[in-house]
Amino acid sequence: MELNIVWFILVAVLFIGFFFLEGFDYGVGMLLPFLGKNDTERRIIINTIGPVWDGNEVWMITAGGAMFAAFPHVYATLFSGFYLALFLMLLALIIRGVAFEFRSKDESALWRSSWDWAIFFGSTIPALLWGVAVTNLLQGVPIDAKMNYVGSFFDLLSPYTLVGGVAFVLVFLFHGASYLTLKAEAELAARARLAALKIGVFTAVCCLALVGLTYVDTDLFSSYGAGISLWGAVAAFLLGYGLLWRQKAGWAFVSSAVTILLTTVAFFWGLFPRIMVSSLNPDWNLTIYNASSTPYTLKIMTIAAVLLVPIVLVYQAWTYWVFRKRVTRKQLEY
């Protein structure tokens, strides 16, 4: 297999890991001000992701680094064209990280409530912008023959991409609520389950709308495998909703994870061998061939990835195993 294809697959895998792990992370952050009725419950909610949230974000950094090294022209075009959106995302993530660290520095109710809402917005904005960004890659953006983005921030906003942004928010909300049913103590877990069931109705409607718009506004369904993956994601979500209704929280979370996995697979499959689609001329698309690094660079990167990626995966799996138990009120006393 060509190294260009190998690195396209690896970047896709990194984004799958990122959306799966940071997805419930964002979802928990968005639910924080609404599910936590008092400071103790909000501390429990935060502690369910406290040991892992920063590790989850490493997947995004790694995916960005892999794209920079393997497909530098894509990195340059993407980060220049999506500059404002990515700046807003970075600002939101900084505020979110600061909020996690500063929230407990003062016992004032106003102080803690302010940081709770900072966590909410710091989780919602990136989730929304990721949905907008991913759907833009598939729909196409104005890229010229020199691989330059020639549009504006508002060219990134269309009915399709906005529905994509809202769909990402709702899927992550459902994913986060499912996670809380597994990690929070009984009363809070039951409340999270009810929230997931309510959110799930809107998520199903929005996801079906996204599938319809994807069929109309993109060529994703011209790839048989991508279309099957996208419909598989819808089926996995509906299965997860049914499992949650039957109080099978563990399997519901697995189904939610499969939804995210298949959705990401569908988008990358629909793009291949493109990475960024030009809305001006198909000949100006950025592909795994015209936007990649040299073969020697890809070879060195492949050796490094083979040696280091398994170590990272084992370490993160160990982290989740150590912090696998539910968070309870008693734990807050220590």
Backbone hydrogen bonds, N-H to C=O, Kabsch-Sander energy under -0.5 kcal/mol:
donor,donor_aa,acceptor,acceptor_aa,energy
6,V,2,E,-2.1
7,W,3,L,-2.5
8,F,4,N,-1.6
9,I,5,I,-2.5
10,L,6,V,-2.3
11,V,7,W,-2.4
12,A,8,F,-2.0
13,V,9,I,-2.6
14,L,10,L,-2.4
15,F,11,V,-2.0
16,I,12,A,-2.3
17,G,13,V,-2.6
18,F,14,L,-2.2
19,F,15,F,-2.9
20,F,16,I,-2.3
21,L,17,G,-2.5
22,E,18,F,-2.8
23,G,18,F,-0.5
23,G,19,F,-0.7
24,F,20,F,-1.1
25,D,21,L,-1.3
26,Y,22,E,-3.2
27,G,23,G,-2.3
28,V,24,F,-2.7
29,G,25,D,-1.9
30,M,26,Y,-2.5
31,L,27,G,-1.7
32,L,28,V,-1.2
34,F,31,L,-1.3
35,L,31,L,-2.8
36,G,32,L,-1.6
37,K,35,L,-0.8
42,R,38,N,-2.1
43,R,39,D,-2.2
44,I,40,T,-2.0
45,I,41,E,-2.3
46,I,42,R,-2.4
47,N,43,R,-2.4
48,T,44,I,-1.1
48,T,45,I,-0.7
49,I,45,I,-0.6
49,I,46,I,-1.2
50,G,46,I,-1.2
52,V,49,I,-1.4
53,W,49,I,-2.5
56,N,52,V,-2.3
57,E,53,W,-1.4
58,V,54,D,-0.7
58,V,55,G,-0.6
59,W,55,G,-0.5
59,W,56,N,-1.1
60,M,56,N,-0.5
60,M,57,E,-0.6
61,I,57,E,-1.8
62,T,58,V,-3.0
63,A,59,W,-2.4
64,G,60,M,-2.5
65,G,61,I,-2.5
66,A,62,T,-2.8
67,M,63,A,-2.2
68,F,64,G,-2.3
69,A,65,G,-2.2
70,A,66,A,-2.9
71,F,67,M,-2.3
73,H,291,A,-1.2
74,V,71,F,-0.6
74,V,291,A,-0.6
75,Y,71,F,-2.0
76,A,72,P,-2.5
77,T,73,H,-2.4
78,L,74,V,-3.3
79,F,75,Y,-2.5
80,S,76,A,-1.5
81,G,77,T,-2.6
82,F,78,L,-2.6
83,Y,80,S,-0.8
86,L,82,F,-3.0
87,F,83,Y,-2.4
88,L,84,L,-2.5
89,M,85,A,-2.1
90,L,86,L,-2.7
91,L,87,F,-2.7
92,A,88,L,-2.3
93,L,89,M,-2.3
94,I,90,L,-2.3
95,I,91,L,-2.4
96,R,92,A,-2.3
97,G,93,L,-2.5
98,V,94,I,-2.5
99,A,95,I,-2.4
100,F,96,R,-2.0
101,E,97,G,-1.4
102,F,98,V,-2.7
103,R,99,A,-2.0
105,K,102,F,-1.9
106,D,103,R,-0.7
112,R,108,S,-2.3
113,S,109,A,-2.5
114,S,110,L,-2.4
115,W,111,W,-1.8
116,D,112,R,-2.0
117,W,113,S,-2.0
118,A,114,S,-1.6
119,I,115,W,-2.1
120,F,116,D,-1.9
121,F,117,W,-2.7
122,G,118,A,-2.6
123,S,119,I,-0.9
123,S,120,F,-0.7
124,T,120,F,-2.4
125,I,121,F,-2.2
127,A,123,S,-1.4
128,L,124,T,-2.6
129,L,125,I,-2.7
130,W,126,P,-2.6
131,G,127,A,-1.6
132,V,128,L,-2.0
133,A,129,L,-2.7
134,V,130,W,-2.7
135,T,131,G,-2.0
136,N,132,V,-1.6
137,L,133,A,-1.9
138,L,134,V,-1.3
139,Q,135,T,-2.7
140,G,136,N,-2.8
141,V,277,V,-2.5
143,I,141,V,-1.0
144,D,148,N,-2.4
147,M,144,D,-1.7
150,V,142,P,-2.5
150,V,148,N,-0.5
155,D,152,S,-0.9
156,L,153,F,-1.5
157,L,154,F,-1.1
158,S,156,L,-0.6
162,L,158,S,-2.7
163,V,159,P,-2.1
164,G,160,Y,-2.1
165,G,161,T,-2.2
166,V,162,L,-2.4
167,A,163,V,-2.6
168,F,164,G,-2.2
169,V,165,G,-1.9
170,L,166,V,-2.5
171,V,167,A,-2.7
172,F,168,F,-2.5
173,L,169,V,-2.2
174,F,170,L,-2.5
175,H,171,V,-2.6
176,G,172,F,-2.8
177,A,173,L,-2.5
178,S,174,F,-2.3
179,Y,175,H,-1.9
180,L,176,G,-2.1
181,T,177,A,-1.5
182,L,178,S,-0.7
182,L,179,Y,-1.1
183,K,179,Y,-1.4
184,A,180,L,-2.5
185,E,327,V,-0.7
189,A,185,E,-3.0
190,A,186,A,-2.4
191,R,187,E,-1.7
192,A,188,L,-2.2
193,R,189,A,-2.2
194,L,190,A,-2.0
195,A,191,R,-2.1
196,A,192,A,-2.5
197,L,193,R,-2.1
198,K,194,L,-1.8
199,I,195,A,-2.9
200,G,196,A,-2.5
201,V,197,L,-0.8
201,V,198,K,-0.7
202,F,198,K,-1.0
203,T,199,I,-2.4
204,A,200,G,-2.5
205,V,201,V,-1.8
206,C,202,F,-2.5
207,C,203,T,-2.8
208,L,204,A,-2.1
209,A,205,V,-1.9
210,L,206,C,-2.3
211,V,207,C,-2.3
212,G,208,L,-2.2
213,L,209,A,-2.6
214,T,210,L,-2.5
215,Y,211,V,-1.9
216,V,212,G,-1.7
217,D,213,L,-3.5
218,T,214,T,-1.4
222,S,219,D,-1.8
223,S,220,L,-1.8
224,Y,222,S,-0.7
227,G,223,S,-2.2
228,I,224,Y,-2.3
229,S,225,G,-2.2
230,L,226,A,-2.2
231,W,227,G,-2.3
232,G,228,I,-2.3
233,A,229,S,-1.9
234,V,230,L,-1.7
235,A,231,W,-2.3
236,A,232,G,-2.5
237,F,233,A,-2.2
238,L,234,V,-2.3
239,L,235,A,-2.4
240,G,236,A,-2.5
241,Y,237,F,-2.5
242,G,238,L,-2.2
243,L,239,L,-2.5
244,L,240,G,-2.3
245,W,241,Y,-2.2
246,R,242,G,-1.5
247,Q,244,L,-1.6
248,K,243,L,-3.3
249,A,247,Q,-1.0
252,A,248,K,-2.2
253,F,249,A,-2.2
254,V,250,G,-1.8
255,S,251,W,-2.4
256,S,252,A,-2.2
257,A,253,F,-2.2
258,V,254,V,-2.4
259,T,255,S,-2.1
260,I,256,S,-1.7
261,L,257,A,-2.5
262,L,258,V,-3.0
263,T,259,T,-2.1
264,T,260,I,-2.3
265,V,261,L,-2.4
266,A,262,L,-2.5
267,F,263,T,-2.1
268,F,264,T,-2.3
269,W,265,V,-3.0
270,G,266,A,-2.5
271,L,267,F,-1.3
272,F,268,F,-2.2
274,R,271,L,-2.5
275,I,286,L,-3.4
276,M,286,L,-1.7
277,V,137,L,-1.1
279,S,141,V,-2.1
279,S,277,V,-0.5
284,W,281,N,-2.3
285,N,282,P,-1.5
286,L,276,M,-2.5
287,T,285,N,-0.6
288,I,273,P,-2.2
291,A,287,T,-1.3
292,S,289,Y,-0.6
293,S,70,A,-2.3
298,L,294,T,-2.2
299,K,295,P,-2.0
300,I,296,Y,-2.3
301,M,297,T,-2.5
302,T,298,L,-2.0
303,I,299,K,-1.9
304,A,300,I,-2.1
305,A,301,M,-2.6
306,V,302,T,-2.4
307,L,303,I,-1.6
308,L,304,A,-2.4
309,V,305,A,-2.2
312,V,308,L,-2.0
313,L,309,V,-2.4
314,V,310,P,-2.4
315,Y,311,I,-2.3
316,Q,312,V,-2.5
317,A,313,L,-2.4
318,W,314,V,-2.2
319,T,315,Y,-2.0
320,Y,316,Q,-2.1
321,W,317,A,-1.9
322,V,318,W,-2.4
323,F,319,T,-1.8
324,R,321,W,-1.2
327,V,183,K,-3.5
328,T,326,R,-0.5
332,L,328,T,-0.7
332,L,329,R,-0.9
333,E,330,K,-1.3
334,Y,331,Q,-1.1
